Amino acid sequence: MATLKEQLRTDLTTAMKARDSLRSSTLRMVLTSITNAEVAGKEARELSDDEVLDVLTSEAKRRREAATAFDEGGRAESADKERAEAEVIAHYLPEQLSAEEIAAVVTAAVAQTGAAGEGMRAMGKVMGVVQPQVKGRADGGAVAAEVRRQLG
């Protein structure tokens, strides 16, 4: 079975042959980010699929934030381009959790940690349990907001 990085490379080649400029430019940027992550630090190494997913997640988040910033600045065309790139990246991410699914995971974590009634002091404890479960499948901000809501 191909690694996620190999899949991205294969899809880049396909997109280039199909002259799909949005897809090929987005995949090129993502592969560059992966390569940068591989050579960062003391020694170069191959990233695992989980680490590649982390890079993809942060790239998708960067696109969403840029789209919001462009919208606020009245630059709809640039915002649309960022959203289109985010959609290309989202294709490689696991299925995103719905708000209800996030709430259910947080509720279970609050019960598991016995954090009910502790208020915001328990935020770190609950987030520590929730994060590994939702990694790559939910925006961290949305998860934190739900934890805050449930801890009251």
C-alpha positions as CSV (number, residue, x, y, z in Angstrom):
1,M,0.0,0.0,0.0
2,A,1.3,3.4,-0.9
3,T,2.2,6.0,1.7
4,L,0.2,9.2,1.9
5,K,3.2,11.1,0.5
6,E,3.5,8.7,-2.5
7,Q,-0.3,9.1,-3.1
8,L,0.2,12.9,-3.1
9,R,3.0,12.6,-5.6
10,T,1.0,10.3,-7.9
11,D,-2.0,12.6,-7.7
12,L,0.3,15.6,-8.6
13,T,1.5,13.8,-11.7
14,T,-2.1,13.0,-12.7
15,A,-3.2,16.6,-12.1
16,M,-0.3,17.9,-14.2
17,K,-1.2,15.6,-17.1
18,A,-4.8,16.8,-16.8
19,R,-3.6,20.4,-16.8
20,D,-5.5,20.9,-13.5
21,S,-3.6,24.0,-12.4
22,L,-5.4,24.5,-9.0
23,R,-4.9,20.9,-8.0
24,S,-1.3,20.7,-9.2
25,S,-0.2,24.0,-7.6
26,T,-1.9,23.0,-4.3
27,L,-0.3,19.6,-4.2
28,R,3.1,21.1,-5.1
29,M,2.8,23.5,-2.1
30,V,1.8,20.6,0.2
31,L,4.7,18.4,-0.9
32,T,7.1,21.3,-0.4
33,S,5.7,21.7,3.2
34,I,6.2,18.0,3.7
35,T,9.8,18.2,2.4
36,N,10.5,21.2,4.6
37,A,9.2,19.3,7.7
38,E,11.4,16.4,6.7
39,V,14.6,18.5,6.6
40,A,13.8,20.6,9.7
41,G,15.6,19.7,12.8
42,K,19.0,18.1,13.2
43,E,18.8,15.4,10.6
44,A,16.7,14.8,7.5
45,R,14.2,11.9,7.8
46,E,11.1,10.5,6.1
47,L,7.8,11.5,7.7
48,S,5.3,8.9,8.8
49,D,1.8,9.0,7.4
50,D,0.6,10.5,10.8
51,E,3.2,13.3,10.5
52,V,2.2,13.9,6.9
53,L,-1.4,14.2,8.1
54,D,-0.2,16.8,10.7
55,V,1.3,18.8,7.8
56,L,-1.8,18.5,5.7
57,T,-4.0,19.6,8.7
58,S,-1.9,22.7,9.3
59,E,-1.9,23.5,5.6
60,A,-5.7,23.3,5.5
61,K,-6.0,25.4,8.6
62,R,-3.6,28.0,7.0
63,R,-5.9,28.2,3.9
64,R,-9.1,28.6,6.0
65,E,-7.5,31.4,8.1
66,A,-6.2,33.1,4.9
67,A,-9.7,32.9,3.3
68,T,-11.2,34.5,6.4
69,A,-8.6,37.3,6.3
70,F,-9.2,37.9,2.6
71,D,-13.0,38.0,3.2
72,E,-12.5,40.6,5.9
73,G,-10.3,42.6,3.7
74,G,-12.9,42.6,0.9
75,R,-10.8,40.4,-1.4
76,A,-13.3,37.7,-2.4
77,E,-11.4,36.4,-5.3
78,S,-8.3,35.6,-3.2
79,A,-10.6,34.1,-0.5
80,D,-12.2,31.8,-3.1
81,K,-8.8,30.6,-4.2
82,E,-7.8,29.8,-0.6
83,R,-11.0,27.9,-0.1
84,A,-10.5,25.9,-3.3
85,E,-7.0,25.0,-2.2
86,A,-8.4,23.9,1.2
87,E,-10.9,21.7,-0.5
88,V,-8.1,20.0,-2.5
89,I,-6.2,19.4,0.8
90,A,-9.3,18.2,2.6
91,H,-9.6,15.3,0.1
92,Y,-6.5,13.8,1.8
93,L,-7.7,14.4,5.4
94,P,-9.8,11.9,7.3
95,E,-13.6,12.6,7.4
96,Q,-14.2,15.6,9.6
97,L,-16.3,15.2,12.8
98,S,-19.6,17.0,13.1
99,A,-20.4,19.4,16.0
100,E,-22.5,16.6,17.6
101,E,-19.7,14.1,17.3
102,I,-17.2,16.5,18.9
103,A,-19.7,17.2,21.7
104,A,-20.0,13.5,22.3
105,V,-16.3,13.0,22.5
106,V,-15.9,15.9,24.9
107,T,-18.8,14.7,27.1
108,A,-17.1,11.3,27.3
109,A,-13.7,12.9,28.1
110,V,-15.3,15.1,30.9
111,A,-16.8,12.0,32.4
112,Q,-13.6,9.9,32.1
113,T,-11.4,12.6,33.7
114,G,-14.0,13.4,36.4
115,A,-13.7,17.0,35.4
116,A,-17.4,17.9,35.8
117,G,-17.8,20.8,38.2
118,E,-14.1,21.7,38.2
119,G,-14.7,24.5,35.7
120,M,-12.0,25.9,33.5
121,R,-9.1,24.5,35.6
122,A,-9.9,21.1,34.1
123,M,-9.5,22.3,30.5
124,G,-6.0,21.0,30.0
125,K,-6.9,17.6,31.5
126,V,-9.9,17.2,29.2
127,M,-8.1,18.5,26.1
128,G,-5.3,16.0,26.8
129,V,-7.9,13.2,26.5
130,V,-9.8,14.6,23.6
131,Q,-7.0,15.7,21.3
132,P,-5.6,12.2,20.4
133,Q,-9.2,11.0,19.7
134,V,-10.0,13.9,17.2
135,K,-6.5,14.4,15.8
136,G,-6.8,15.4,12.1
137,R,-10.6,15.0,12.2
138,A,-11.6,18.2,13.9
139,D,-10.4,21.8,14.1
140,G,-8.7,22.5,17.5
141,G,-10.5,25.7,18.0
142,A,-13.9,24.0,17.6
143,V,-12.9,21.3,20.1
144,A,-11.5,23.9,22.6
145,A,-14.8,25.9,22.3
146,E,-16.8,22.8,23.0
147,V,-14.7,21.9,26.0
148,R,-15.1,25.5,27.3
149,R,-18.9,25.2,26.8
150,Q,-19.2,21.9,28.7
151,L,-16.9,23.0,31.6
152,G,-18.9,26.2,31.8
